[in-house]
Amino acid sequence: GTRKEDAIARVRQGMKAMLRLGSAWYDVAEQIRAVTEDGLDPRNFILCTDDSHSETLVYEGHMDRVVRHAISRGLKPITAIQMAT
């Protein structure tokens, strides 16, 4: 799932939620709200890419792009870096 509620459900069931930002998949903005609004532990969330086109990698970046996007959605910079590593 791509909704905030899907991420919350995964974490509450003991799983990690993967928040993806790729050329074909964008669910970071919605699911990051589980951390920024609902206060869930960011250690249970993973920032990752998914199906990134080569042009996206060259012109926008890879994991740095995901980290910047998460920060722009209200995540603290250090937390975004922790979630990406």
N, CA, C and O of each residue as an XYZ file, in Angstrom:
340
protein
N       0.801     -1.190      0.000
C       0.000      0.000      0.000
C       0.846      1.255      0.000
O       2.035      1.224      0.316
N       0.233      2.329     -0.349
C       0.956      3.598     -0.447
C       0.430      4.663      0.505
O       0.929      5.788      0.514
N      -0.557      4.322      1.295
C      -1.160      5.315      2.186
C      -0.446      5.342      3.540
O       0.257      4.401      3.908
N      -0.638      6.422      4.257
C      -0.087      6.538      5.607
C      -0.581      5.384      6.467
O       0.185      4.812      7.242
N      -1.845      5.043      6.334
C      -2.438      3.971      7.129
C      -1.762      2.628      6.855
O      -1.638      1.801      7.758
N      -1.328      2.411      5.619
C      -0.622      1.173      5.277
C       0.718      1.098      6.002
O       1.094      0.044      6.515
N       1.431      2.213      6.044
C       2.718      2.258      6.742
C       2.526      2.020      8.234
O       3.291      1.276      8.848
N       1.519      2.639      8.814
C       1.237      2.458     10.239
C       0.911      1.000     10.531
O       1.399      0.443     11.514
N       0.099      0.381      9.696
C      -0.276     -1.025      9.895
C       0.955     -1.930      9.848
O       1.083     -2.836     10.672
N       1.846     -1.702      8.913
C       3.059     -2.523      8.813
C       3.900     -2.411     10.083
O       4.336     -3.415     10.645
N       4.116     -1.180     10.519
C       4.952     -0.959     11.700
C       4.312     -1.583     12.937
O       5.007     -2.185     13.756
N       3.030     -1.450     13.076
C       2.340     -2.020     14.244
C       2.355     -3.545     14.236
O       2.168     -4.171     15.280
N       2.577     -4.148     13.064
C       2.676     -5.607     12.953
C       4.120     -6.090     13.061
O       4.406     -7.268     12.846
N       5.029     -5.170     13.395
C       6.420     -5.532     13.605
C       7.283     -5.505     12.360
O       8.423     -5.968     12.390
N       6.769     -4.978     11.282
C       7.540     -4.894     10.042
C       8.113     -3.491      9.874
O       7.741     -2.564     10.593
N       9.010     -3.353      8.927
C       9.525     -2.044      8.530
C       8.705     -1.560      7.341
O       8.311     -2.358      6.490
N       8.451     -0.281      7.280
C       7.735      0.304      6.146
C       8.762      0.928      5.208
O       9.584      1.745      5.623
N       8.704      0.532      3.939
C       9.606      1.077      2.925
C       8.912      2.225      2.214
O       7.875      2.037      1.578
N       9.484      3.405      2.324
C       8.935      4.605      1.690
C       9.720      4.851      0.414
O      10.909      5.170      0.455
N       9.056      4.703     -0.709
C       9.744      4.688     -2.002
C       9.566      5.989     -2.775
O       8.496      6.599     -2.789
N      10.649      6.381     -3.410
C      10.610      7.502     -4.339
C      11.420      7.089     -5.556
O      12.647      7.014     -5.504
N      10.734      6.827     -6.626
C      11.397      6.424     -7.864
C      10.734      7.101     -9.037
O       9.903      7.993     -8.867
N      11.098      6.681    -10.210
C      10.502      7.264    -11.409
C       9.066      6.807    -11.600
O       8.281      7.480    -12.268
N       8.722      5.671    -11.020
C       7.377      5.134    -11.206
C       6.595      5.001     -9.898
O       5.425      4.621     -9.918
N       7.219      5.304     -8.775
C       6.555      5.060     -7.494
C       6.840      6.210     -6.543
O       7.999      6.519     -6.266
N       5.792      6.840     -6.046
C       5.949      7.995     -5.151
C       5.051      7.820     -3.929
O       3.878      8.189     -3.974
N       5.573      7.272     -2.854
C       4.738      7.190     -1.660
C       5.387      7.798     -0.418
O       4.836      7.700      0.679
N       6.547      8.422     -0.580
C       7.210      9.051      0.562
C       6.333     10.145      1.163
O       6.139     10.184      2.378
N       5.808     11.023      0.333
C       5.046     12.179      0.824
C       3.859     11.761      1.684
O       3.581     12.389      2.706
N       3.175     10.728      1.285
C       1.998     10.271      2.032
C       2.407      9.499      3.284
O       1.887      9.759      4.369
N       3.330      8.557      3.144
C       3.663      7.685      4.267
C       4.548      8.354      5.314
O       4.540      7.939      6.473
N       5.307      9.376      4.934
C       6.173     10.064      5.898
C       5.345     10.724      6.995
O       5.854     11.014      8.078
N       4.084     10.956      6.713
C       3.189     11.572      7.696
C       3.014     10.702      8.942
O       2.673     11.214     10.008
N       3.245      9.398      8.818
C       3.173      8.524      9.989
C       4.236      8.913     11.013
O       4.046      8.718     12.214
N       5.345      9.457     10.545
C       6.418      9.918     11.434
C       6.197     11.371     11.823
O       6.248     11.714     13.004
N       5.950     12.233     10.831
C       5.868     13.675     11.100
C       4.591     14.084     11.815
O       4.605     15.031     12.602
N       3.493     13.396     11.562
C       2.212     13.774     12.175
C       1.794     12.851     13.314
O       1.263     13.312     14.324
N       2.031     11.549     13.154
C       1.565     10.588     14.150
C       2.641     10.190     15.152
O       2.351      9.499     16.128
N       3.872     10.616     14.923
C       4.938     10.401     15.893
C       5.466      8.988     15.994
O       6.049      8.630     17.018
N       5.282      8.167     14.967
C       5.833      6.820     15.019
C       7.354      6.872     14.950
O       7.929      7.815     14.407
N       7.988      5.864     15.498
C       9.444      5.801     15.579
C      10.044      5.689     14.176
O       9.772      4.717     13.471
N      10.846      6.656     13.762
C      11.408      6.631     12.406
C      12.344      5.455     12.155
O      12.658      5.158     11.002
N      12.799      4.777     13.216
C      13.663      3.607     13.020
C      12.920      2.448     12.372
O      13.536      1.471     11.947
N      11.602      2.553     12.296
C      10.799      1.510     11.663
C      10.441      1.834     10.218
O       9.637      1.137      9.600
N      11.036      2.888      9.688
C      10.746      3.323      8.323
C      12.047      3.400      7.535
O      13.077      3.819      8.063
N      11.996      2.997      6.279
C      13.177      2.968      5.423
C      12.915      3.825      4.190
O      11.936      3.611      3.475
N      13.784      4.787      3.944
C      13.704      5.555      2.704
C      14.464      4.792      1.627
O      15.594      4.356      1.848
N      13.848      4.632      0.470
C      14.510      3.909     -0.613
C      14.025      4.413     -1.962
O      13.053      5.163     -2.054
N      14.720      3.986     -3.000
C      14.296      4.306     -4.357
C      13.633      3.070     -4.939
O      13.772      1.970     -4.405
N      12.923      3.255     -6.019
C      12.277      2.124     -6.676
C      12.128      2.462     -8.153
O      11.457      3.430     -8.512
N      12.747      1.675     -8.990
C      12.586      1.814    -10.435
C      12.921      3.223    -10.918
O      12.100      3.877    -11.562
N      14.120      3.683    -10.608
C      14.529      5.020    -11.037
C      15.126      4.970    -12.441
O      15.981      4.131    -12.726
N      14.688      5.845    -13.294
C      15.231      5.946    -14.647
C      16.627      6.552    -14.596
O      16.948      7.308    -13.679
N      17.443      6.225    -15.564
C      18.817      6.732    -15.583
C      18.852      8.261    -15.645
O      19.718      8.881    -15.027
N      17.937      8.866    -16.369
C      17.894     10.333    -16.436
C      17.605     10.942    -15.069
O      18.171     11.976    -14.714
N      16.727     10.305    -14.306
C      16.416     10.781    -12.957
C      17.666     10.729    -12.090
O      17.950     11.667    -11.345
N      18.411      9.635    -12.186
C      19.629      9.488    -11.388
C      20.657     10.562    -11.739
O      21.304     11.120    -10.852
N      20.804     10.849    -13.020
C      21.800     11.824    -13.467
C      21.411     13.245    -13.078
O      22.242     14.004    -12.579
N      20.155     13.604    -13.304
C      19.749     15.007    -13.143
C      19.163     15.348    -11.773
O      19.197     16.506    -11.356
N      18.630     14.355    -11.076
C      17.997     14.644     -9.784
C      18.677     13.951     -8.615
O      18.509     14.369     -7.469
N      19.437     12.907     -8.881
C      20.126     12.190     -7.822
C      19.483     10.858     -7.505
O      18.483     10.464     -8.106
N      20.083     10.175     -6.543
C      19.605      8.849     -6.146
C      19.070      8.940     -4.722
O      17.983      9.477     -4.510
N      19.807      8.429     -3.744
C      19.331      8.498     -2.363
C      19.298      9.935     -1.856
O      18.463     10.279     -1.020
N      20.195     10.772     -2.353
C      20.162     12.180     -1.962
C      18.838     12.819     -2.365
O      18.327     13.689     -1.658
N      18.288     12.399     -3.481
C      16.980     12.903     -3.930
C      15.881     12.514     -2.940
O      15.022     13.328     -2.600
N      15.919     11.267     -2.487
C      14.910     10.789     -1.537
C      15.034     11.533     -0.210
O      14.028     11.927      0.380
N      16.254     11.722      0.253
C      16.487     12.437      1.510
C      15.985     13.876      1.405
O      15.301     14.361      2.306
N      16.318     14.555      0.319
C      15.840     15.938      0.131
C      14.313     15.997      0.115
O      13.711     16.900      0.694
N      13.697     15.026     -0.553
C      12.237     14.998     -0.636
C      11.616     14.808      0.755
O      10.653     15.488      1.108
N      12.170     13.889      1.533
C      11.650     13.646      2.886
C      11.786     14.894      3.752
O      10.878     15.225      4.514
N      12.911     15.583      3.638
C      13.116     16.819      4.397
C      12.109     17.877      3.965
O      11.578     18.611      4.799
N      11.847     17.955      2.676
C      10.879     18.949      2.181
C       9.469     18.654      2.667
O       8.606     19.532      2.646
N       9.230     17.420      3.106
C       7.921     17.030      3.635
C       7.859     17.115      5.153
O       6.906     16.633      5.764
N       8.881     17.732      5.770
C       8.822     18.000      7.200
C       9.666     17.115      8.086
O       9.651     17.283      9.305
N      10.399     16.184      7.518
C      11.254     15.322      8.321
C      12.531     16.075      8.684
O      13.068     16.817      7.862
N      13.017     15.890      9.901
C      14.271     16.517     10.310
C      15.407     15.927      9.470
O      15.409     14.729      9.187
N      16.370     16.759      9.072
C      17.460     16.264      8.219
C      18.198     15.050      8.780
O      18.448     14.096      8.044
N      18.549     15.064     10.054
C      19.283     13.929     10.624
C      18.429     12.668     10.599
O      18.947     11.573     10.380
N      17.133     12.811     10.820
C      16.228     11.662     10.782
C      16.128     11.109      9.369
O      16.102      9.893      9.180
N      16.072     11.984      8.381
C      16.014     11.541      6.984
C      17.268     10.751      6.619
O      17.183      9.721      5.950
N      18.420     11.227      7.056
C      19.670     10.515      6.775
C      19.677      9.160      7.470
O      20.098      8.165      6.880
N      19.218      9.109      8.709
C      19.153      7.839      9.433
C      18.234      6.851      8.726
O      18.542      5.662      8.646
N      17.114      7.337      8.215
C      16.155      6.452      7.545
C      16.671      5.967      6.195
O      16.181      4.969      5.668
N      17.650      6.658      5.636
C      18.196      6.285      4.332
C      19.443      5.406      4.445
O      19.942      4.902      3.438
N      19.945      5.222      5.662
C      21.176      4.436      5.825
C      20.943      3.200      6.660
O      21.873      2.428      6.894
